[in-house]
Amino acid sequence: MRITVDLAGRSYDVVLGDGARRQLAALISQRAPRARAAAIVTSPSLARQPWFDLETGLVQHVLEVPEGESAKTLTVLDSLCERLSELGLSRSDVVVGVGGGATTDLAGFAAAVYLRGVALVQVPTSLVGQVDAAIGGKTAVNLRSGKNLVGSFHQPLGVLCDFETLETLSERERLGGLGEVAKCWLLEGRRAGQLTNESTGDLVEMSVRLKARVVSGDEFEGGERALLNYGHTLAHALEILSLKRGTDDLRHGEAVAIGLAFAVRLAHALGRVGADDIVNHDEVLKALGLSGWLPEEFEVDELIRAMGHDKKANHDLTFVLNGADGFEVVRAVDPSVVADALASFRGEQ
């Protein structure tokens, strides 16, 4: 299955299905015919997977980077770009990101800045990567103060979502990816009862179609694309606080699930939605096997400070919230209302 991200002369396809990774050489040959070398950026654990049999049709180099969010730092970016230079990668060559959302973010940003931009192909191997991170050209690394604060837009030549790679995911990684699926499901206005008999492939397709449509109409997040950050204001705060404590045990999708559960409660506190929306959000998360509860170790005050560093914010607290006119970016939300909603949210557990 092919779903097109329509960006005029820079359009590309997202290929979905078993064995999609085997189209890598043909994709590079078609979209980057002058390329002679490829740098495959991945993590050590993925390089040992049975499906890691990638063929680019070029001289290829496998460059291993740290696992998970620990890869998304300026230090790792610097090291990766040095390695690309040492290999003599030229502007005609290609970077291939193979891994979850963190790896594809890093590989994409390196491709964006090395030699002021080289070709990129994304091969997302996690559920969160396939439904969100690898599609749309947003690339970034983290700072200590916030998620994805240094980055750029750099569209790939194509994205290959191979369902066979999902078979090797742990149950926790699979569930974590469903946090982004839940976001897409809710943004589309779907109800929990409609989740019956949806396969993983169906859920990936639904999510990719939504993202492709939104990115095609708003590549640089000047409008509708910002809505894809639904649930992410709190999610990113939770992730960055977790990393500051020296741990990487909160998956992105897990944080998004918490962020979704909180966002609908904040919308209710602001009089934007009714209690039935809270019920539907909770039921969608439950149907997907997700928990939306806020971990006790995170204090309300530190969460509010961290949310103030979210990249959507303009010296205020900014959230994507539902309302009578649908989802929209809501700026300058009263911190006292957010604090009360967080305290109440914690009290439900």
Secondary structure, DSSP 8 states (H G I E B T S, - for coil): -EEEE--GGG-EEEEEETTGGGGHHHHHHHH-TT--EEEEEE-HHHHTSTT-----SSEEEEEE--SGGGG-SHHHHHHHHHHHHHTT--TTSEEEEEESHHHHHHHHHHHHHGGG--EEEEEE-SHHIIIIITSSSEEEEEETTEEEEEEEE---SEEEEEHHHHTTS-HHHHHHHHHHHHHHHHHTT--GGGGTT--HHHHHHHHHHHHHHHHHH-TTSSSGGGGGGTTHHHHHHHHHHHHHTT---S-HHHHHHHHHHHHHHHHHHTTSS-HHHHHHHHHHHHHTT------TTS-HHHHHHHHTT-TT-SSS--EEE--TT--EEE-S--HHHHHHHHHHHHHT-
